[in-house]
Amino acid sequence: MSEKKSQYKTISEVAEILNLVNQKTGKLLTHTLRFWEKEFKQVKPKIFAGKRRYYDDATINTLKKIKYLLKDKGMTIKGVKKALSSLDNNIDVIEKSTINPIELKSKVKKISDLIKKLKN
């Protein structure tokens, strides 16, 4: 069991990592993780004896992205599903920014069009 502990985190540990805590009571919001598990196919905790959930690093990183997009960016669940399933999943939760190549290309085109107008 000690090997599992080093590789995996419990639902309470993940809730602490993600800072999913009720501000009034200080209780961990583990129900949020269970809800996200049902909503997002990318979240698949390992379930060992006793039906306890254990999360690996890849799943925790996915949960960080989900939390960032839902809570910080204000996206809908449908929007987050779309963002996570896209091939260009370039979400950097550490820098609190998103990198979307399509939007970037569009903005560069707008800027180049403005420069052309200014030159004329």
Summary of the structure (lengths in Angstrom):
residues: 120
radius of gyration: 19.0
end to end distance: 71.4
largest distance: 72.1
contacts: 276
relative contact order: 0.10
helix: 58%
strand: 11%
